Amino acid sequence: MLLRMIRQWIAAGMMACFPFFLPAQNSGHPIQEKAAMHQVSGSFDVKIEPQKADNPPARESELGRMSIDKQFHGDLEAVSKGEMLSFMNREVGSGGYVALEKVTGTLSGHTGSFVLQHNATMNHGAPELNIIVVPGSGTGELTGLTGTMKIRIESGKHFYDFDYTLPDAAASQ
C-alpha cells in the first residue's frame, strides 16, 4: 500500500513538474477515428538555393542555410516552399540537416496544404532520413492529415513515397 502511494505521489509530482506528460485537454477538435492508410508515389523537381546565414559560423563550410522550392507530380500535384539548415563535415562524410516545407496543392483529389518536417543525418556516408507531416498543419480538405514521406534518387531523378491517413470525413469527399 505504501509503495503504491509513493508511486502515485512520484507520478503526480512528475506530472506537475513536466506538464507535457499531462493528457491533452480537449481543444474542441473531434478525436480522429482510425483512418485507412494510403500510399502514393511520384516524382518531384527540386531547386535548392544557398541563403545568407543570420549567424554565420566561424568556418563558412560548416553550417548552411538554404531555400527549398519543389514541384511534386503524380498523386501529389503540389508546390512547396521551405527552408533548410545543414552541417557537413566532408572530410569524414558526416553531417545533418533539418528543414520545414509548406506543401500546397492536391493529394489524391483533396485540395489544401500541409507542412513537412525533415530530420536527416549522414554517418560516414550512411544516410538516415525522416520526413513527417507536422501534426495539425493540414488545411482545407487535408485537415487532419498525418503521414510520412520517403525520398528516392534514381539516375539523378527525385521520387517520393508518401504514406498518409486522412480523417474519414476528408477521405470520403
C-alpha positions as CSV (number, residue, x, y, z in Angstrom):
1,M,0.0,0.0,0.0
2,L,2.8,2.4,1.0
3,L,4.7,1.6,-2.2
4,R,1.6,2.3,-4.3
5,M,1.1,5.7,-2.6
6,I,4.7,6.6,-3.2
7,R,4.4,5.7,-6.9
8,Q,1.3,7.8,-7.2
9,W,3.0,10.7,-5.4
10,I,6.0,10.4,-7.7
11,A,3.7,10.2,-10.8
12,A,1.8,13.3,-9.6
13,G,5.0,15.2,-8.9
14,M,6.3,14.3,-12.4
15,M,3.1,15.4,-14.0
16,A,3.3,18.7,-12.1
17,C,6.9,19.3,-13.0
18,F,6.6,18.2,-16.6
19,P,3.2,19.4,-17.9
20,F,3.8,17.8,-21.3
21,F,3.1,14.5,-19.6
22,L,-0.4,15.6,-18.8
23,P,-3.2,14.4,-21.1
24,A,-4.1,17.0,-23.7
25,Q,-7.2,19.0,-22.9
26,N,-10.0,18.7,-25.5
27,S,-9.5,21.7,-27.7
28,G,-12.9,21.4,-29.3
29,H,-11.5,19.3,-32.2
30,P,-13.1,15.9,-32.6
31,I,-10.9,12.9,-31.8
32,Q,-9.8,11.4,-35.0
33,E,-11.0,7.8,-35.6
34,K,-8.5,5.4,-37.1
35,A,-8.4,6.1,-40.8
36,A,-7.2,3.9,-43.6
37,M,-3.6,4.2,-44.6
38,H,-3.0,5.4,-48.2
39,Q,0.2,5.1,-50.2
40,V,1.1,7.3,-53.2
41,S,4.3,7.7,-55.2
42,G,5.5,10.1,-57.8
43,S,8.4,12.3,-58.9
44,F,9.4,15.8,-57.9
45,D,11.7,18.6,-59.1
46,V,13.7,20.4,-56.5
47,K,15.6,23.7,-56.5
48,I,17.8,24.4,-53.5
49,E,19.5,27.8,-53.2
50,P,22.1,28.9,-50.6
51,Q,20.9,31.7,-48.4
52,K,22.8,34.1,-46.2
53,A,23.1,32.9,-42.6
54,D,21.7,35.1,-39.8
55,N,24.5,34.0,-37.6
56,P,27.4,33.0,-39.8
57,P,29.7,30.2,-38.4
58,A,33.4,30.6,-37.9
59,R,34.1,28.4,-40.9
60,E,31.8,29.0,-43.8
61,S,31.8,25.3,-44.8
62,E,30.4,24.1,-41.5
63,L,26.8,25.4,-41.4
64,G,24.5,26.2,-44.3
65,R,21.1,27.7,-44.8
66,M,19.1,27.1,-48.0
67,S,15.7,27.8,-49.6
68,I,13.7,24.8,-51.0
69,D,11.4,25.0,-53.9
70,K,9.7,21.8,-55.1
71,Q,7.2,20.8,-57.7
72,F,5.5,17.4,-56.9
73,H,4.0,15.2,-59.7
74,G,1.7,12.2,-59.5
75,D,-1.0,11.6,-56.9
76,L,0.5,14.6,-55.1
77,E,0.3,17.6,-57.5
78,A,1.7,20.4,-55.5
79,V,4.4,23.0,-54.9
80,S,6.3,23.6,-51.8
81,K,8.5,26.3,-50.3
82,G,10.7,25.7,-47.4
83,E,14.0,26.4,-45.5
84,M,16.8,24.0,-44.6
85,L,19.6,24.3,-42.1
86,S,22.6,22.0,-42.5
87,F,26.0,20.9,-41.3
88,M,28.5,18.8,-43.3
89,N,32.0,17.5,-42.4
90,R,33.1,16.5,-45.9
91,E,36.4,15.0,-44.5
92,V,34.5,12.2,-42.8
93,G,31.3,12.1,-44.9
94,S,29.1,13.0,-41.9
95,G,26.5,15.7,-41.3
96,G,22.9,16.5,-40.9
97,Y,20.0,18.8,-41.9
98,V,16.6,19.9,-40.6
99,A,14.0,21.5,-42.8
100,L,10.4,22.6,-42.9
101,E,8.5,23.0,-46.1
102,K,4.9,24.0,-46.8
103,V,3.2,21.9,-49.5
104,T,0.2,23.4,-51.3
105,G,-1.8,21.5,-53.9
106,T,-3.9,18.4,-54.4
107,L,-3.3,15.0,-52.7
108,S,-5.4,12.2,-54.4
109,G,-8.1,14.7,-55.3
110,H,-8.1,16.5,-51.9
111,T,-7.0,20.2,-52.0
112,G,-5.2,22.0,-49.2
113,S,-1.8,22.4,-47.7
114,F,0.3,20.8,-45.0
115,V,3.8,21.1,-43.6
116,L,6.6,18.5,-43.9
117,Q,9.4,18.3,-41.3
118,H,12.7,16.8,-42.3
119,N,15.4,15.4,-39.9
120,A,18.4,13.8,-41.6
121,T,21.8,12.6,-40.7
122,M,24.8,11.1,-42.7
123,N,27.1,9.0,-40.6
124,H,30.3,8.3,-42.5
125,G,28.3,8.0,-45.8
126,A,25.3,6.1,-44.3
127,P,22.2,8.3,-44.7
128,E,19.1,8.3,-42.4
129,L,16.1,10.5,-43.3
130,N,12.9,11.0,-41.5
131,I,10.1,13.2,-43.0
132,I,6.8,13.6,-41.3
133,V,3.6,15.7,-41.7
134,V,3.6,18.2,-38.8
135,P,0.6,17.4,-36.7
136,G,-2.2,20.0,-37.1
137,S,-0.7,21.6,-40.2
138,G,-3.3,20.3,-42.7
139,T,-5.7,22.8,-44.2
140,G,-8.8,22.6,-46.4
141,E,-9.6,19.1,-47.5
142,L,-6.3,18.0,-46.0
143,T,-7.2,18.9,-42.4
144,G,-6.2,16.1,-40.1
145,L,-3.6,14.7,-42.5
146,T,-0.9,12.6,-40.9
147,G,1.9,10.7,-42.6
148,T,5.5,10.0,-43.5
149,M,7.4,10.5,-46.7
150,K,10.4,8.8,-48.1
151,I,12.7,10.2,-50.9
152,R,14.4,8.2,-53.5
153,I,17.0,9.4,-56.0
154,E,17.4,7.2,-59.1
155,S,19.5,8.1,-62.1
156,G,19.6,11.7,-60.9
157,K,15.8,12.0,-60.7
158,H,13.9,12.6,-57.4
159,F,10.9,10.4,-56.3
160,Y,8.7,10.4,-53.2
161,D,6.8,7.6,-51.5
162,F,4.1,9.1,-49.2
163,D,2.2,7.0,-46.6
164,Y,-0.7,9.0,-45.2
165,T,-4.1,9.0,-43.5
166,L,-6.9,11.4,-43.6
167,P,-9.9,11.5,-41.3
168,D,-12.9,9.6,-42.7
169,A,-14.8,12.8,-43.5
170,A,-12.0,14.1,-45.7
171,A,-11.1,10.8,-47.2
172,S,-14.7,10.2,-48.4
173,Q,-15.1,13.6,-50.0
